[in-house]
Amino acid sequence: MDLHLESITHRYGDLLVLEGIDLEIKSGQIVCVIGPSGCGKSTLLRFIGGLEQPDSGNVLQLGDPPADSLNPLTYIFQDFALLPWRTVEGNVSLVLEDHGLGGAAAARIIEDVLARTKLSDFKKAFPKQLSGGMKQRVAIARALAVKPAVMLMDEPLSGLDAQTRELLMDDLIGLWTRERITVVYVTHNLNEAVRLGHKIVVLSRRPGRIREIIEIDTPIEQRTRGDAALEEKQVLLWNLLRDEAVAADMELASG
Amino acid sequence: MADPTTHARPVEFRGGGFSPKPIRALGPVVFVVLIVLWEIGSQTGVISALVLPAPSEALAALRDLWVSGELWLHLGASLQRLSLGWTIGSVLGITLGLCIGLFSTVRAGVAPLVSAIFPIPKIALLPLFIIWFGIGEESKVALILFGTFFPTVIFTYGGIDNVDRGLIRMGQSFGLSWFSIVRKIILPGALPAILSGMRISSAIAIILIVAAELIAAEKGIGAYVQIAGSLFATDQLIAGVSILSVLGLTVSWLIGRAERFLLRWRN
């Protein structure tokens, strides 16, 4: 299933936040969206998953999602969005219950996704007992449980410390290599973008427009820390973003 | 680095404090000391028996109640009114609070009314209750019901307003039904506030039982206190009031247990 964004424009009141966004998201690709703060990248992600509607423009699904996909467009949130009163297991089961999956069928899925995210030993733990990295892995397990066609990730590593971020990034790379899920990945971290993205969409400051789309051909599993070609791309991205970021910063400072 | 001409001294500690620590024995000790002082005061005549009866006299009144078996009669009658009024008040209150929390029209229409009636001392409405519900059990239960209903409504919808919107959005993003979101996300999220409301409303119910039993009641702790008061039998008055205090402590302890169990994910 591909996704097609057609001239998406949106305002909050009088404030134009996104203007004329056209974008193609091909099946099996990781598309990273970067831009200065307040450029509307998270808003764009909410449009893609149908949590909000743009003033004009369309988000189109091209083709049907796989038949076994329970929730084709599935989010991973920056703040994890786990129910604090449910255990790890309960949080995963939450998203299966409404699909009439309970008992043994649900237990099998839960077992499977927790094993894939290395959480089998923490089934009965409450979110409060887990570290940030583990919480995000629970959220990933929950997302995997509904067999998404597209994962919509909203700064999934931004709430974590640098070491956990590196570890989880490796997990994400491993996950994608196995499953080849389509991913839209919103971030403000350029390093994450060049490590994970097949396609990096650079948005301008508000109102967000597409400034540039950069493609990286190196297969994701072959990208290594400190790779010279990737460093180069990262510098290129920074040069693109720098002025926008400075201007966005001044805008906020002057109210 | 160290300059031999300047003298070294430890950095002054200025942290600490502002974190209450549990000191288990102190509360009961203060309580016992007060009672003992009071008893000594009464025995020596420093506290006149007219002003305040000795604790031993109040205890004797309590024993009379126990021995005659009247204690259970009074307690039973009060507990029945309390539990009936408080339960119905809480159920209705949570229901309306939920509706205000979930539906904009109900909120706009009813919330101001609730806010307007909430601060009225319900005791002032006692004559109306007698006219509406007669002088039987109904009016007594109704007074307690009315008194516990409004705080429950306010706590419930306040709790719903404070449920993390991110969790609701998460539920929507996974395609949960409206009903599931209410049952599995909104209600558990509002539960801490609902339980706080129950704590408050149970105290209100105990305050109101005395007023409720003003209405032609022969049985009930409130009635016992009323009769003792009108006869200036201050030993019985103190005995009755301490029963109410113990009742309040018990209810609050029970709610504490319920909180510990239902909100165990917080610890």
Interface residues (C-beta under 8 A of the other chain):
Chain A: G49 L51 L70 N71 L73 T74 Y75 F77 D79 A81 L83 P84 W85 R86 L94 V95 E97 D98 F126 P127 K128 R142 V146
Chain B: G166 L167 R169 M170 G171 Q172 S173 F174 G175 L176 S177 S180 K184 I185 P188 G189 L191 L263 W265 R266
